[in-house]
Amino acid sequence: MDNIFELKELVASQGEILAQKDARIAELETLVKHYEELFRLTKSRQYGSSSEKGEVSNQLGLFDEVENTADLSEPEQERETITYSRSKRKGKRCEDFSSLPVEVIEYELPEEERTCPDCGNALHVMGHDSRKELKVIPAQVRVVEHRYAVYACRSCEEGSVHVPIVKAPVPEPVIKGSYASPSAVAQVMTQKYVMHVPLYRQEQDWLRQGVHLSRQTMANWVTRCSEDWLCSVYDRLKDLLLQREVLHADETTCQVLNEPDKTPTSKSYMWLYRTGGDADRHIILYEYQPGRSHVHPKTFLKSFKGYLHADGYEGYHKLSHDITVVGCWAHMRRKWYDALKVTGADARPDSIPQQAINKIGYLFHLERSWKDLPPEERFQRRREESLPLAEEFFAWCADLSVTPKSAAGIAKHYTLNQKRWLMNVYRDGRTEFSNNRIENSVRPFAVGRRNWLFFNSVKGAAASSIVYSLIETAKANGLKPFEYLVFLLERIPNSRMSEIDSLLPWGDSVPDSCRFSPVSGSASGFV
């Protein structure tokens, strides 16, 4: 009997050991699957396409119900032929140079060669053949000497102790005692912040043109002009920005070598704010800050009341109660797209991530179909058609059974965690489903950062934020950055603060030479 009890206890203990091992094996299998997903995602981000366009068959399946349900065995109805006319397509857009000045060079035969090769009589001009080509005139550097007359009174010189001296008026320079001119400073700014050419490369280019202009001098020019002149335009744009009721915000990293109490390799941040799609005058402002604390946007947006589009960063959720944060559905969709990347190709069409992407994609499809509607009508259409689908999506997401640490589990957690702010898009027709508008403004800074790598000082980073703001705002309002910067640096030193509004991108004083022509504007990328 004792042996039987001992045998039963042994069997029970062995069963417990096997159960523990099975649990451990299941745990390890889950962990291996998690690491496999991370590996696939890393490889996809490193070598795969950055586009988030889905499978054609899956995406188009949402909107081709007619094709999917058609019965080809049914006889076709009678067809009628409809004809229409349309304008003939012109040549490629890149070959349209109608906005450029034309230089005509005439070619004629010498007088002695104007005889007919058959009969020997005189030839006359019956027409012209022509060809066109682009002529490039490289930048020219020259010294401009401002000579202003100094006047004195002959009579006072002969019979008075005091001789008045009168000088002819002359425009104020951008930097006193310097060779800097509005065009030279604008050239440095445009090359660095539009064309992303670091100062050390510009230094070499200046030297090839016979000018020894050090990178330190160029950096001083940018800083001085930003602090002395351009900051007044920046401050006025900020005042106007904060008067809006719909804004976008985002932040991106940067590096400052000589920053107090921080190592050269530590991260600093460039914060961005811009007007929403409801604005007819676009404003894009950059602000340098040493960190990512919510205190920075809270301070910048101190007087703002309204809707703020932002990503899922919790710092935006700590802002004033007068600010309603609107979450970004594109960021949330990206989580599901990452989950789709780590899903096997055979399993993708019916996978949970693909289903989520399809549901979100249909909401974006509705938004695109309403983009030209006035805000009030868009608000009503959202409440009637889009809102029920969004609520259904979140309910579907909450019922999903996925492993928490899997890519799909992470996407589910992010989606439900951000629901409160994502659903705020339905509170006003002026809001947008994504924060892509501000991300498009981050891109020029990110491209430049890959070229010039870092800022040398805090003052340089602050000055750069001002220049970036004016350049991107100018582009967004259809202005040429170089011409607009030249205009500002010529006018501001010789203007009163009361005239600042006329110098803004949409101001009355901005000359037409600063504006893109229709052809140039179509390829400029401004909003």
PyMOL commands that set and color helices and strands:
alter all, ss='L'
color gray80, all
select helices_A, chain A and resi 2-47+56-60+65-69+93-95+111-113+154-159+182-193+199-208+215-242+295-300+314-318+329-341+352-369+375-398+407-417+419-427+436-452+458-476+481-494+497-503+512-514+518-522
alter helices_A, ss='H'
color red, helices_A
select strands_A, chain A and resi 150-152+165-167+246-254+256-258+268-275+284-289+306-309+323-326+455-457
alter strands_A, ss='S'
color yellow, strands_A
deselect
rebuild
show_as cartoon
